[in-house]
């Protein structure tokens, strides 16, 4: 998933910016950016298709046509005034506008009189850093339109766009509810990709720990623990979000689309199972690391103990003949030095043979 280059930026303090403001006041909560917000538009029906990029808010409002579905994708939510203009143009509630600009918002779904609002996290796996990136995504769909708001330019919606451009599948013949489902489905599909790649990394680290545990593995385990905690917070609420959408009686969601939402709910359960499984594996990797490190230390201590045990009798013999007594018969013997070396070698060899026989080596 293509992402914009992130330079040195500072995060906006949520408490400092929103403290004391009345409910429904939009305040951008996230990484400070100066890039211009980019708006892309797709307008289509069964026979008609139009795509525009980098348009103005006024153009979006003019493109609303009866019998056609309008998809407006907003790249960036840091321009609060622009988001407010879009919200005013489509009659969004102030609380919805507030949640759109709050990038720390917990995943949820809310129904209003003329639209349904969804907030969730979009994931992607960074192959270079071997970590999961995430961003806040908001989706609003009402009569004839779908609004998607995301923090950064670049997303996982290309398969949906290609279906609209090439008229593949049923999306061109369905309404805005099916388009909203297709967007949600592409986000959940990327969950599978990201979590599976993270699983591959977990297995790789697990094998490395068993073969050659290293201090860097401990920091990697703690980093993955933090990632899995975030994933759990991002995925668990989606279960009730999609379940609520499926059971929602709003006229904005057609009967045929509810069947697809049920399938989306099943996919979410599978994602949750994967997250829980990797959570347990990561939890066990800490114990595996400590056990492997302990076993490795035991092997080192065993070798050092054997070496020390072999040198005890050799040191004893060398100590006896290292004493400075005058009357020591062997000191005058021409072959005494070579004889003692032979005895020492025989003792060392015999002890090594004994240790090997007892399978201590």
Secondary structure, DSSP 8 states (H G I E B T S, - for coil): -------S--B--HHHHHTT--TT----BSB---S--EEEEEEE-SS-EEEE-S--HHHHHHT--TTSEEEEEEE-S--HHHHHHHHHHHT--HHHHHHHHBTT---EEEE-SSEEEEEEEEEEEETTTTEEEEEEEEEEEETTEEEEEESSS--S-HHHHHHHHHT-TTGGGS-HHHHHHHHHHHHHHHHHHHHHHHHHHHHHHHHHHHHH--HHHHHHHHHHHHHHHHHHHHHHHHHHHHHHHHH---TTS-HHHHHHHHHHHHHHHHHHHHHHHHHHHHHHHHHHHHHHHHHHHHHHHHHHHHHHHHHHHHHHHHHHTTS--S--GGGG-TTHHHHHHHHHHHHHHHHHHHHHHTT--
